[in-house]
Amino acid sequence: MVVPVFRASVASFHPLFDSLCTRLSTNSSLPKNSRLLPFASSELNPVQSRPELSFCVGTHLIPHPNKVERGGEDAFFVSCYNGGVIAVADGVSGWAEQNVDPSLFSRELMANASYFVEDVEVNYDPQILIQKAHAATSSVGSATVIVAMLERNGILKVASVGDCGLRIIRKGQIIFSSSPQEHYFDCPYQLSSEAVGQTYLDAMVTTVELIEGDTIVMGSDGLFDNVFDHEVVSMTTRFIDVSEAAKALANLACSHSTDSNFDSPYTMEARAKGFDVPMWKKILGMKLKGGKLDDITVIVSQVVNSHDVSIS
């Protein structure tokens, strides 16, 4: 049995892991082109010059209102290896009921993914990267995860377990949307420290051919539970700067999540799955509405000609 997800649990932060993240980002034995980003940030990350296509990446993370001081339970990393690698992990909040810090598993999972991204055995395969990162993670807990790797020839390879999501936008239209994997409503597939959880073999794997100018929006469910696809398209076309686009999407998701009158993607799905207000409220014309409070992680990546990208 998997640990069910209770998104409203209070997060906790582990200073030892923060120190680990600092060491990982500076240790000379690690891949030089990897960057671990386990906590709130918003920045533009142009990748190293490469022939053909690469990512230009902007990121932003907003923790759950009750988890701000400890950084939330999401984690992510960005690497400029090959055409670029982006990944998000969402720690399962239900572990807090067992006095386990849900953020430790997701952060260690991303730290390990960052470490193995250039590993020969991974062979630039996101599903194998998930396998090796999961096997190396010793923290108790579980997390959903998504990894996307861009080949310099424009081939994007995606592997995901659970409900972190990805959208590919081309000329103002979504040409690809990942699908969440759930056992039942609000209980997604998840990698776990327990043998009963999912593994890399359960990952949904996709390959998409990208062209220059395409935009990839990746995020935890805190984004896609609160922002509709048409809003994702609107925000990414409104901002040229990927960092500003990521920040705007995160802020929009945060605003929706606290709006009790907003008919969010999350509440629409809940009603479709049979969760709604009591009958007497329905008689009065009421229905289940409102955003969903959660950690919100957004990564916006634009596909660019590598020769046009400078290092900063």
KAJOCOR-V257734 format. One record per residue. N is the residue number from 1. SS is DSSP state (~ for helix, > for strand, _ for the rest). D_CENTER is the distance of its C-alpha to the mean C-alpha in Angstrom with 2 decimals. Layout:
((N,SS,D_CENTER) (N,SS,D_CENTER))
This chain:
((1,_,23.89) (2,_,20.25) (3,_,19.54) (4,_,18.88) (5,_,16.15) (6,_,17.70) (7,_,15.20) (8,_,17.99) (9,_,18.72) (10,_,19.31) (11,_,17.14) (12,_,19.02) (13,_,18.71) (14,_,20.37) (15,~,22.27) (16,~,22.92) (17,~,19.32) (18,~,19.13) (19,~,22.20) (20,~,20.73) (21,~,17.86) (22,~,20.68) (23,~,22.72) (24,~,20.06) (25,~,19.54) (26,~,23.33) (27,_,24.67) (28,_,26.64) (29,_,26.25) (30,_,22.55) (31,_,21.54) (32,_,22.49) (33,_,19.90) (34,>,16.83) (35,>,15.19) (36,>,13.31) (37,>,11.54) (38,_,11.12) (39,_,12.17) (40,_,12.68) (41,_,13.57) (42,>,14.29) (43,>,15.94) (44,>,16.96) (45,>,16.60) (46,>,19.12) (47,_,19.14) (48,_,22.40) (49,_,25.03) (50,_,25.08) (51,_,27.24) (52,_,25.92) (53,>,22.25) (54,>,19.41) (55,>,16.26) (56,>,16.72) (57,>,13.52) (58,>,12.95) (59,>,10.39) (60,>,10.64) (61,>,9.74) (62,>,12.12) (63,_,12.82) (64,_,14.54) (65,~,18.15) (66,~,19.52) (67,~,17.27) (68,~,17.70) (69,~,20.26) (70,~,18.24) (71,_,14.92) (72,_,12.91) (73,_,11.13) (74,>,7.51) (75,>,7.53) (76,>,6.56) (77,>,9.30) (78,>,11.13) (79,>,14.37) (80,_,17.24) (81,_,18.66) (82,_,20.27) (83,_,18.75) (84,_,15.43) (85,>,12.35) (86,>,8.69) (87,>,6.08) (88,>,3.17) (89,>,5.36) (90,>,6.68) (91,>,10.41) (92,_,12.90) (93,~,15.14) (94,~,18.17) (95,~,19.04) (96,~,20.29) (97,~,23.19) (98,~,24.27) (99,_,24.20) (100,_,21.26) (101,_,18.72) (102,~,15.34) (103,~,13.58) (104,~,15.65) (105,~,14.26) (106,~,10.55) (107,~,11.97) (108,~,14.56) (109,~,12.46) (110,~,10.60) (111,~,14.12) (112,~,15.61) (113,~,13.35) (114,~,14.31) (115,~,17.84) (116,~,18.20) (117,_,16.69) (118,_,20.32) (119,_,21.93) (120,_,24.67) (121,_,23.97) (122,_,20.37) (123,_,22.05) (124,_,18.95) (125,_,17.72) (126,~,14.01) (127,~,15.39) (128,~,17.82) (129,~,15.41) (130,~,13.58) (131,~,17.16) (132,~,18.36) (133,~,15.55) (134,~,15.92) (135,~,19.69) (136,~,19.77) (137,_,17.91) (138,_,20.73) (139,_,19.25) (140,_,19.90) (141,_,17.09) (142,>,14.29) (143,>,10.55) (144,>,8.41) (145,>,6.63) (146,>,6.14) (147,>,8.27) (148,>,10.26) (149,>,13.66) (150,>,16.20) (151,_,19.84) (152,_,22.34) (153,_,24.05) (154,_,21.18) (155,>,19.94) (156,>,16.16) (157,>,15.28) (158,>,12.16) (159,>,11.77) (160,>,9.68) (161,>,10.86) (162,_,10.39) (163,_,8.75) (164,_,5.06) (165,>,6.49) (166,>,8.10) (167,>,11.43) (168,>,14.16) (169,>,16.82) (170,>,20.32) (171,_,23.21) (172,_,21.85) (173,>,20.98) (174,>,17.91) (175,>,18.96) (176,>,16.11) (177,>,13.71) (178,_,11.85) (179,_,13.30) (180,_,12.06) (181,_,14.10) (182,>,16.00) (183,>,19.17) (184,>,20.10) (185,_,18.87) (186,_,16.19) (187,>,16.30) (188,>,13.62) (189,_,14.12) (190,_,13.00) (191,>,13.97) (192,>,16.63) (193,_,19.39) (194,_,21.76) (195,_,23.34) (196,_,22.84) (197,_,19.07) (198,>,17.49) (199,_,17.48) (200,~,16.39) (201,~,19.22) (202,~,17.47) (203,_,14.56) (204,>,14.63) (205,>,15.54) (206,>,16.10) (207,>,17.89) (208,>,18.29) (209,>,20.80) (210,_,19.80) (211,_,22.35) (212,_,22.72) (213,_,21.47) (214,_,18.58) (215,>,15.39) (216,>,11.87) (217,>,9.33) (218,>,5.65) (219,>,3.63) (220,_,3.79) (221,~,7.40) (222,~,8.90) (223,~,8.69) (224,~,9.98) (225,_,12.33) (226,_,14.00) (227,_,14.12) (228,_,16.08) (229,~,15.74) (230,~,18.93) (231,~,17.63) (232,~,14.67) (233,~,17.47) (234,~,19.77) (235,~,17.68) (236,~,16.80) (237,~,20.49) (238,~,21.79) (239,_,20.44) (240,_,21.41) (241,_,19.65) (242,~,15.92) (243,~,15.58) (244,~,17.45) (245,~,15.47) (246,~,12.12) (247,~,14.23) (248,~,15.99) (249,~,13.13) (250,~,11.84) (251,~,15.52) (252,~,16.19) (253,~,13.62) (254,~,15.19) (255,~,18.60) (256,~,18.19) (257,~,16.90) (258,_,20.22) (259,_,22.43) (260,_,24.40) (261,_,25.93) (262,_,22.89) (263,>,22.62) (264,_,18.86) (265,~,17.04) (266,~,16.61) (267,~,20.36) (268,~,21.39) (269,~,19.77) (270,~,21.35) (271,~,24.70) (272,~,24.44) (273,_,23.98) (274,_,27.04) (275,_,25.78) (276,_,27.77) (277,_,30.29) (278,_,33.69) (279,~,36.32) (280,~,38.42) (281,~,35.64) (282,~,35.19) (283,~,38.92) (284,_,38.55) (285,_,36.00) (286,_,32.97) (287,_,29.61) (288,_,26.32) (289,_,24.38) (290,>,21.98) (291,_,18.38) (292,_,16.15) (293,_,15.75) (294,_,12.46) (295,_,10.15) (296,>,8.44) (297,>,5.83) (298,>,6.67) (299,>,7.39) (300,>,10.64) (301,>,12.59) (302,>,16.20) (303,>,18.27) (304,>,21.42) (305,>,24.62) (306,~,24.33) (307,~,27.87) (308,~,27.03) (309,_,24.40) (310,_,25.87) (311,_,24.73) (312,_,24.45))
